[in-house]
Amino acid sequence: MRWAEIDAQQIVFNAHYLMYFDTAVAGYWRALGDAVRTRRWKRCGGDLFVRKATLEYLGSARLRRRPRRSACAARGSATRRFAFVAGAFRQEQLLVSGELIYVFADPDGQGAACRCRAELRELFESFEAGEPMVDVRVGSWRELEAAARPIRAEVFIAEQKIPAEMEWDDADADAVHAVAFNRLGRALGTGRMLEHVPGVAKIGRMAVAASSRHSGVGRAVLDALLDAARARGDREAVLHAQLGAAPFYERAGFVRRGPEFDEAGIAHVEMLRVL
């Protein structure tokens, strides 16, 4: 808990719980596979707006005793309304509960309510039922270039400042590619696999759109490429990981091999996994 969040009573100021719950709801959107960003809603005829927010205070969070926060969605009775229930906890003790009512409305009609298309209702219902929100497709560069290229350009060229002539190479034509899509068809992440030497796959060009990171998209792409390597009969997989991404690959079973080295001006380390 930060000092700026504490009031004169040395407890969290009541209005901050709305910020906590809004952060939790943002995590919920991310878990949906980035399916709710404003420009995506337009294809469904509107956007989500908060209509009502209700909080009930049962206890107080204090300085240096950070609450654990959670949120979940509850399906509303009307097709245009969604209710989120949220709670701030200390261990198992519920400190504050909340309910956020969102209405799906036409932003160009001064908030006039409109009906949400069935695909959006199904999106929430599928997530609440535990169904996967990301579909990973594996194929050739010819099949997946249109989806993979913008992600790689955004992450490697625009964000990491890697020269375009270093990003695009002839290996794309021979590689196995994987692209993760959300339920509304937007590409979220990509990667490719080459034959390093016979029996050894080389994973590379792993990139996830900034808004979809830390939501399992990268792991879904990596697992799909490793499955493709196993299906091909490879016994090992290697990759050159940026140092910041090394822990991600370690959690996926890769181990570091050799010293750090520079690649495209970024520190890397080689990593290996037995398949």
C-alpha positions as CSV (number, residue, x, y, z in Angstrom):
1,M,0.0,0.0,0.0
2,R,1.4,3.4,-1.0
3,W,1.5,6.5,1.3
4,A,-0.5,8.5,-1.2
5,E,-3.5,6.1,-0.8
6,I,-3.8,6.7,3.0
7,D,-6.1,9.2,4.6
8,A,-5.8,11.0,8.0
9,Q,-7.2,7.9,9.7
10,Q,-4.1,5.9,8.5
11,I,-6.3,3.7,6.4
12,V,-6.9,3.5,2.6
13,F,-9.1,6.4,1.5
14,N,-12.5,5.0,0.4
15,A,-12.4,6.3,-3.2
16,H,-9.2,4.3,-3.9
17,Y,-11.1,1.0,-3.9
18,L,-12.8,2.1,-7.1
19,M,-9.3,2.4,-8.6
20,Y,-8.4,-1.1,-7.3
21,F,-11.5,-2.6,-8.8
22,D,-11.0,-0.8,-12.1
23,T,-7.5,-2.3,-12.2
24,A,-9.0,-5.8,-11.5
25,V,-11.6,-5.3,-14.3
26,A,-8.7,-4.3,-16.7
27,G,-7.1,-7.6,-15.8
28,Y,-10.3,-9.4,-16.7
29,W,-10.4,-7.7,-20.1
30,R,-6.8,-8.7,-20.7
31,A,-7.7,-12.3,-19.8
32,L,-10.4,-12.1,-22.5
33,G,-7.7,-11.9,-25.1
34,D,-7.7,-8.1,-25.6
35,A,-11.2,-8.5,-27.1
36,V,-12.6,-5.3,-25.6
37,R,-10.4,-2.5,-26.7
38,T,-12.5,0.4,-28.0
39,R,-11.7,0.1,-31.7
40,R,-12.8,-3.6,-31.6
41,W,-16.2,-2.7,-30.0
42,K,-17.1,-0.6,-33.0
43,R,-17.6,-3.6,-35.1
44,C,-20.3,-4.6,-32.6
45,G,-22.1,-1.3,-32.8
46,G,-21.1,0.4,-29.5
47,D,-18.9,0.6,-26.4
48,L,-19.1,-0.2,-22.7
49,F,-19.8,2.6,-20.2
50,V,-20.1,2.4,-16.4
51,R,-23.7,3.1,-15.4
52,K,-23.5,2.5,-11.7
53,A,-20.8,1.7,-9.1
54,T,-21.7,0.4,-5.6
55,L,-19.2,-0.3,-2.8
56,E,-19.8,-1.8,0.6
57,Y,-17.1,-1.2,3.3
58,L,-16.7,-4.1,5.8
59,G,-13.1,-3.4,6.8
60,S,-10.1,-1.3,6.1
61,A,-6.8,-1.8,4.3
62,R,-3.8,-0.1,6.0
63,L,-0.4,1.1,5.1
64,R,2.1,-1.7,4.3
65,R,-0.8,-4.2,4.4
66,R,-1.8,-4.4,0.7
67,P,-5.1,-6.1,0.0
68,R,-5.5,-8.9,-2.4
69,R,-7.9,-7.9,-5.2
70,S,-10.1,-10.0,-7.5
71,A,-13.0,-9.5,-9.9
72,C,-15.3,-11.6,-11.9
73,A,-18.1,-10.9,-14.4
74,A,-21.8,-11.9,-13.8
75,R,-24.1,-12.1,-16.8
76,G,-26.9,-9.5,-16.7
77,S,-30.5,-10.1,-17.4
78,A,-30.6,-7.7,-20.3
79,T,-28.5,-8.1,-23.4
80,R,-27.0,-4.7,-23.1
81,R,-25.9,-4.7,-19.5
82,F,-23.0,-6.4,-17.7
83,A,-22.4,-6.6,-14.0
84,F,-19.0,-7.1,-12.4
85,V,-18.6,-8.1,-8.8
86,A,-15.3,-7.3,-7.1
87,G,-13.7,-7.7,-3.7
88,A,-10.7,-6.5,-1.9
89,F,-9.3,-9.1,0.6
90,R,-6.7,-9.4,3.3
91,Q,-5.9,-13.1,3.2
92,E,-9.4,-14.6,3.4
93,Q,-11.0,-11.5,5.0
94,L,-13.3,-9.5,2.7
95,L,-12.6,-5.8,3.3
96,V,-14.7,-4.1,0.6
97,S,-17.1,-5.6,-1.9
98,G,-18.3,-3.8,-5.1
99,E,-20.5,-4.1,-8.1
100,L,-19.9,-2.2,-11.3
101,I,-22.8,-2.1,-13.8
102,Y,-21.7,-1.5,-17.4
103,V,-24.1,-0.7,-20.3
104,F,-23.4,-1.3,-23.9
105,A,-24.3,1.9,-25.7
106,D,-23.8,3.8,-29.0
107,P,-21.0,6.3,-28.3
108,D,-22.2,8.5,-31.2
109,G,-25.7,8.6,-29.9
110,Q,-24.9,10.4,-26.6
111,G,-25.0,7.2,-24.6
112,A,-28.3,5.9,-26.0
113,A,-28.5,2.3,-25.0
114,C,-28.3,-0.3,-27.8
115,R,-28.4,-4.0,-27.9
116,C,-25.1,-5.9,-27.7
117,R,-24.5,-8.4,-30.5
118,A,-24.7,-12.1,-29.6
119,E,-21.0,-12.6,-30.2
120,L,-20.1,-10.3,-27.2
121,R,-22.5,-12.1,-24.9
122,E,-21.1,-15.4,-26.0
123,L,-17.6,-14.0,-25.3
124,F,-18.3,-13.4,-21.6
125,E,-20.3,-16.6,-21.2
126,S,-17.5,-18.7,-22.7
127,F,-14.8,-17.1,-20.5
128,E,-16.9,-17.6,-17.4
129,A,-17.4,-21.3,-18.4
130,G,-13.6,-21.7,-18.5
131,E,-13.2,-21.9,-22.3
132,P,-9.9,-20.8,-23.9
133,M,-10.0,-17.2,-25.1
134,V,-7.1,-17.6,-27.6
135,D,-6.9,-19.7,-30.7
136,V,-3.3,-20.4,-32.0
137,R,-3.0,-21.2,-35.7
138,V,0.1,-22.9,-37.1
139,G,1.0,-22.6,-40.7
140,S,3.2,-21.2,-43.4
141,W,4.3,-17.6,-43.9
142,R,2.0,-17.4,-47.0
143,E,-0.9,-18.3,-44.7
144,L,-0.1,-16.2,-41.7
145,E,2.0,-13.3,-42.9
146,A,-0.9,-10.8,-42.9
147,A,-1.5,-11.5,-39.2
148,A,2.1,-11.9,-38.1
149,R,3.8,-9.1,-39.9
150,P,2.0,-6.2,-38.1
151,I,2.8,-7.6,-34.7
152,R,6.5,-8.1,-35.4
153,A,6.7,-4.6,-36.9
154,E,5.0,-3.1,-33.8
155,V,7.2,-5.0,-31.3
156,F,10.6,-5.3,-33.0
157,I,10.8,-2.3,-35.3
158,A,8.6,0.3,-33.6
159,E,9.1,-0.6,-30.0
160,Q,12.6,-2.1,-29.8
161,K,14.0,-0.1,-32.7
162,I,15.5,-3.0,-34.6
163,P,16.2,-2.0,-38.2
164,A,13.7,-3.3,-40.6
165,E,16.3,-4.9,-42.8
166,M,17.3,-7.1,-39.8
167,E,13.8,-8.1,-39.0
168,W,12.7,-9.4,-42.4
169,D,14.7,-12.3,-43.9
170,D,14.4,-15.2,-46.3
171,A,13.9,-17.7,-43.4
172,D,10.3,-16.7,-43.0
173,A,9.4,-18.5,-46.2
174,D,10.7,-21.8,-44.9
175,A,9.7,-21.4,-41.2
176,V,6.7,-22.8,-39.4
177,H,4.7,-19.8,-38.0
178,A,2.2,-19.6,-35.2
179,V,-0.2,-16.7,-34.5
180,A,-2.6,-16.4,-31.6
181,F,-6.0,-14.8,-32.2
182,N,-8.7,-13.7,-29.8
183,R,-12.3,-14.6,-30.1
184,L,-13.0,-11.6,-32.3
185,G,-10.3,-12.5,-34.8
186,R,-7.6,-10.0,-33.7
187,A,-4.0,-11.3,-33.9
188,L,-2.3,-10.9,-30.5
189,G,1.1,-12.7,-30.7
190,T,3.3,-14.6,-33.1
191,G,6.5,-16.7,-33.4
192,R,8.3,-18.9,-35.8
193,M,10.2,-22.2,-35.9
194,L,13.2,-23.2,-38.1
195,E,15.3,-26.3,-38.4
196,H,18.5,-25.3,-36.6
197,V,20.2,-28.7,-37.4
198,P,18.6,-32.0,-38.0
199,G,16.5,-32.9,-34.9
200,V,16.8,-29.5,-33.3
201,A,14.2,-26.8,-33.7
202,K,15.0,-23.1,-33.4
203,I,12.3,-20.9,-32.0
204,G,12.4,-17.2,-32.8
205,R,10.6,-13.9,-33.6
206,M,8.4,-14.4,-30.5
207,A,6.4,-11.2,-30.2
208,V,3.2,-10.3,-28.3
209,A,1.2,-7.0,-28.7
210,A,1.8,-4.8,-25.7
211,S,-1.8,-4.8,-24.5
212,S,-1.8,-8.6,-24.4
213,R,1.3,-9.3,-22.5
214,H,1.2,-11.3,-19.2
215,S,-2.0,-12.9,-20.2
216,G,-0.8,-16.3,-21.5
217,V,-0.6,-15.4,-25.1
218,G,3.1,-15.8,-25.4
219,R,3.0,-19.2,-23.7
220,A,0.2,-20.3,-26.0
221,V,2.3,-19.4,-29.1
222,L,5.4,-21.1,-27.6
223,D,3.6,-24.3,-26.8
224,A,2.1,-24.5,-30.3
225,L,5.6,-24.2,-31.8
226,L,7.0,-26.8,-29.5
227,D,4.1,-29.2,-30.4
228,A,4.9,-28.6,-34.0
229,A,8.6,-29.4,-33.4
230,R,7.6,-32.7,-31.6
231,A,5.3,-33.6,-34.4
232,R,8.2,-33.1,-36.8
233,G,10.3,-35.5,-34.8
234,D,12.7,-32.9,-33.2
235,R,14.4,-33.9,-30.0
236,E,15.5,-30.4,-28.8
237,A,14.5,-26.8,-29.1
238,V,16.9,-23.8,-28.9
239,L,16.3,-20.1,-28.9
240,H,18.0,-16.8,-28.3
241,A,16.2,-15.1,-25.5
242,Q,16.4,-11.4,-24.7
243,L,17.6,-11.2,-21.1
244,G,14.3,-9.7,-20.0
245,A,12.4,-12.6,-21.4
246,A,14.7,-15.3,-20.1
247,P,12.5,-16.0,-17.0
248,F,9.5,-16.5,-19.2
249,Y,11.3,-19.3,-21.1
250,E,12.7,-20.8,-17.9
251,R,9.1,-21.2,-16.7
252,A,8.5,-23.1,-20.0
253,G,11.3,-25.5,-19.2
254,F,14.2,-23.9,-21.1
255,V,17.7,-23.6,-19.5
256,R,20.4,-21.1,-20.2
257,R,23.5,-22.3,-22.1
258,G,26.6,-20.2,-22.5
259,P,27.4,-16.6,-21.9
260,E,25.4,-13.5,-22.7
261,F,25.8,-12.0,-26.2
262,D,24.7,-9.0,-28.2
263,E,22.2,-9.5,-31.0
264,A,20.7,-6.5,-32.8
265,G,22.0,-4.3,-30.0
266,I,20.1,-6.2,-27.3
267,A,21.6,-8.6,-24.7
268,H,20.6,-12.2,-25.3
269,V,21.3,-15.6,-23.9
270,E,21.0,-19.0,-25.7
271,M,18.5,-21.3,-24.1
272,L,17.8,-25.0,-24.6
273,R,14.9,-27.4,-23.9
274,V,14.7,-31.2,-24.4
275,L,11.4,-32.1,-26.1
